[in-house]
């Protein structure tokens, strides 16, 4: 009787993107971004206050000198003069504040910021970020950040040296803690310039398909020809001409929205990714296997020793008790199972065949490597 197949591989995740799923179309906005919609990075330096003795240590104890200097400068702006040697900073921590914002944000809109400890604080739990200017790489201020920090963890240390820790308490977020104070440059679309679409995963085939879908939908130009309104310039860039009739921003917005909702079939590279540490295998559905034979069998060698006691005869004056070890070796070999994989086998069919052999994760990883060495794996094999 044939062995029934059960769809399970213990400890192994073998993901199959079936051939039918490869024909699934996705929106252009899910695989590409508008040229001037790349996120803008902002950074700032600030202070977190209200910590429960988990902030930066005083400078006199090899602590963070810049924290004391920052506190002193801040107090001087409020008309308070304090000697730096007298400052105690265990409730204060110096931090770097970072954010990545969408270029289409308008002045006054809020965004999230990330707060990271810069000194030797042990935790930012319960802290409040003071008002911190945020600037771009050129040094221009575009926003302010402040508010209570959400850490999502804790870090407790006792005087005896014991430590209890959950997650990472030196990095937190301030939801909606940033406010845009200046309008971002180029947050509109210039109709006199071509519109750029950047692919999230550069691919020649996908770029050409995006151009073809746009040209087919608007019915202008040949796919990739001289008169095309959309042309793939590289595997990561598709250039779109904005029609002359679109002179106002509201019309341009409708034009971009119509392009983003167009459906296109992205091309997927054939990959097999193996993580030997966790025994995880992820294979794309467009992976193909040439005709190959797989033979698998287990050989188990079990060796054990047991003591044997030899005693002398009764009333013997010269004899003595001797303990000897007797070794027993057993060899057990399970029946070898063989499977023949036919040409153009899909990942789903390969998973079925490997399950039928009753393989373990390490065996499956070794088989994938052997299939690649045999030249039968029509995909790129990546081992982490």
N, C-alpha and C positions, 0 to 999 in steps of 0.2 A: 504494500500500500504506500502511496505517496505521502510524504510528510506534509501536513497542513501548515500554511504560513500564517503567523500571527504578526500583525503590524507593530512590532516593538523592537527597539534596539536599546538594551539597557545601557545607560550612561552615554549614549551617543545621540546627537541631534543631527539628523540627515535631512536637510531641508531641500525639497524638490520644487523648483519653480517650473511647472509643467509647460509643455509646448503651447497649450492654449493660452496660458497667462502671458506668454511672450507677445501675443497678438493684442493684448489689452492696451488701449490707448489712454493716455493721461493728458492733463491740461498742460499747456506750455508753461504756465506760471509755477507748476510743480517741479519743473526741471530746468528752468532758466529764470534769470532776473533781468530787470530793465537796467540798461547801462549805467545810469546815474543813480541807481537805487542801492548801490553798495553801502553797507553800514559804515558809519563814522565812529571812530574810537575817541573817547574822551578820558582824561586822567586828571587826578587832583590829589593833593596832600592835605590831610586833616587830622582832627583829634576825636577820639571816642572817650566820653566821660561816663561816670556813673557805674564803673566796674566795682565789683566787690573784692577789692584787693588783688585782682588778677591782672593789673596793668603793667606798664613798663617799670623797671626798677630805677631808683634814683641813680644819678650819674656817679655819685661818690662810691657806689658799690659795683662799679663796672657795668652800669646799666646803659640805657639809651640816652645819650647826651642831647640829641636833637629834640627829644620829647620835652626835657626841661627848658630848653631854649624856646621852643614853640609856645609853651605855657607862659613863660615870662613875657614874650613879645605880645601875646594875646592880652594879658592882664595890663600891660602898659597902654594898650589902646583904650582900655576902659579907665585909665587914670590911676591904676594900682601898681605900685612899685614893690616888688618882692625880690629878696635875694635868691639867686638860683640855688645857693647851697642850702636854703631852708625849705625848698620845695620838696614835697613828697608826691610821687607820681603813681603810686600803686593803684589808684582809682582812675588813671588816665592812660590811654595807649595811643601812640602815633600810628596812623594807618594810611594806606594808599587806596584811593577811591577810583574805580574804573567803571566804564559803561560803554556799550555799543548801541547806537541809536540809528533809527531809520532816517535817511536824509529828507524824507517827506514830512517829518514832524514840523508842526507850526509853533511859533513862539507862544510860550505859556503851557505847552503840553508836558505831561509827566512821563517819566520812564524809570526803570529799575536801575539800581547801582549795586556794585559789589565792593565790599569793604574787606581789606586784607591787612593783617598786623604787620608793622614794619620793624618794631623793636623786639623786646624779649618778654612781651606779655604772655600769660598762660591761657587766657580765655577772653573772648569778647562778649560773652553771654551777659545779657541785661544792659549792655551799653547803648548810648545814644550818640549818634554822629552829629557833631557840630557843623554849622554852615560851612561848606567846602566849595570853593570855585572849581569848575571843571573846564579844562581847555583841550584843544585839539593839538596834534603834533607840531603845528606852527606856533603855538603859544597863545592863541586867541581864545578868550573865555566865551563859552557858549552856554553854560548852565551852572546851577547851584544844586548841591545835594545836602540833605540833612534828614534826621529822623531816627527812630529806634531800629536797632539791628536785630534781624532774625537769624539765629545761628543754627538751630535745629540739632543741638548737641550740647555736651558739657565736658569739662575737664577738671576734675577734683584732685588736689594733691594734699596730703597730710604732712604734719611735721615729722612723722615717723618714716616718710619716704614712700608711703602707699599712694597709688594713683588709680583713679577710676575714670575711664574715658569713653565717650560715645561720640562717634563721628569726629569731625574736625572743627574745633571751637575757635580757631584763629582766623576763619574766613566766614563772612556772613553777607546777607543781602538786606537792602532797604527797599522794600516794594514801593514803587511810585515815589521814591525818595528824591529823584532828580527832576528839576524843572528847567526847561529850555528858556533861556533869557535872551537869546539872540536868534534871529532867523538864519537858518542854514543856507549857505550859498548853493545856488542851482537846484532849489527844491521844486522848480517847475521844469517843463519840457520845452526846449527851443524848437519850434516847428521848422526853422531853417536848417537844422542839422539832422542828419540821419539818426534814427533810434537804434540803440545797440542792445542786443539780447545776448547775455553771457550764460552759457550752459554750466550748470552746477557740476556735471561730470562730462568733461570734454570728450566728444566723439564725432568723427567725420560723418558717419552715417546719420546720426541723430541731427546734426546741424543742417545737413542737406534736406532731411525730411521736414524740419521746421520751416525752412524757406519754401519748400514745395507746398506745404499745407497752407501757408499764408498766401502765396501767389494763387493757389487754386481757389481759396475762399473768396478773395477779392477780385479774382478774374482779371488780373493784369500781369502781363509779362510772361516769359517762359521760365521754367524752373531752372534757376541758376544762370540764365542767359544775360545778355547785355542789357535788355530792357526790363529785367525783373525788378519788382519793387522790393524784393527780399533776396539777399544773396548771402550764402555762407562764406565768410572770409577766412575762417580757421575752424578747427574742431571745437573751439570754445566761444566763437563769436559769429553771430548772424546780424547783418546790417539791414535795417528796414527804412525805407524812404517814407517820410510823412507826407501824405497828399497835400497839395497846395490849397485845397478847399478847407483844410482844417487850420483856421487862423486863431481861434480862441482856445483857451485852456480847457474849457468844459468839453469841447469837441475832441480835443486831443485825449482827454481822460477817457471818453467813450471809445475812442479808437484803440487805445492801449488795452482797455478792459476787454474789447472784442478779440484782440490778439491773444491775450492771456487765457481766455476760455476756449481757444481752439484746441482740438484733440490731436495728438501726434503719437506715433508708436516709437518709443525710444529703443535704440539698439543696445543690447546687453552683451558684454564680453563673457566668454565662457571661462568660468573660474571654479576651482575647487580649493577651498581654504580649510586647512587642518590645524587645529591647536592640540599639540600632543600633551600639553600639561593638563588640560581638562577633558581630553578625549572627545572634542567637538569637531564635527565635520559639516561644513556648509557647502553645498554644490548648487550651481545655477541649473535651471531647467534646460538651457540650451547646451549643456555638456553632453557630448556623445562618446560612446565607447565602441571601439572597433571589436571585431570578433576575437575573443580571448577565452582561454580555459583557466578556471580557478580550481585548485585542489587544496583542500584543507584537512588536516588531521592533528590530533593532540597526542603527544607522548609524555606520560607522567612517570617519573622515577622516584620511588619512595624508599628511603633507607632508614632503618632503625636498628638499634642495638639493645640487647637485654643482658642483664648480669647472670652468670652461672657460678654458683658457689661450690667449691670442692673442699670437703673436710677430710681430715686424716682418720685412720682406723681408731677404734676405741683403745685406750691405754697405750697409745703410741707416744713415745717420748721425743721423737724427731720430726714428726709431721706437724703441719700447720694449715690453717684455713686459707684458701686462695680464692679470690674473686676474679673471674675472667669475664670479658665482654664478647658476646656472640653477635655478629652483625648479620642482619637479614635484608636483602635487597629485592624489591618487587618492581617490575616494569609493567605498566599498563598503557596500552595504546588503543585509543578509540578508533573506530572505523573511519577511514578517509572518505570525505565527501567531495564530490566533484561537480562543478557547474560549468556549463558552456554558455558564455555570453555572446549573443549574436551581434552582427554588425548593426550600427546606428541604434544601439540600445540607449534608452533615456535613463535619467537618474532614477526615476520611479521604478523602472524595471530592474535596474541594478540593485536598488534597495531591497526589492523583493527576493532577488537571487541571493544576496548576502544574508538576509534573514533566514532563508531556507537552509543555509549552511550552519546556522547557529553560532555566528561569530561574535567575538567580544570586541569592544572598542579598539583595543590595540591591534587586533587582527585586521580589522577593517582599514585602519590607517596604513598598516604595512601592505595591504592588498592594493590600495590606491597608489602607493608609491611604486609597487611592482608593475601595475598596469601602465603607469607613466613611463617607466624604464623600458617596458616592452613596446612602447610606441603606439599603444592602443587607446590612450586617453586623449581625446580631442579637446583639450582645455589646458589652461595654465594652472599649475599646481603651486599653491602658496602654503608654506609650512611656517607657523609661528612658534 
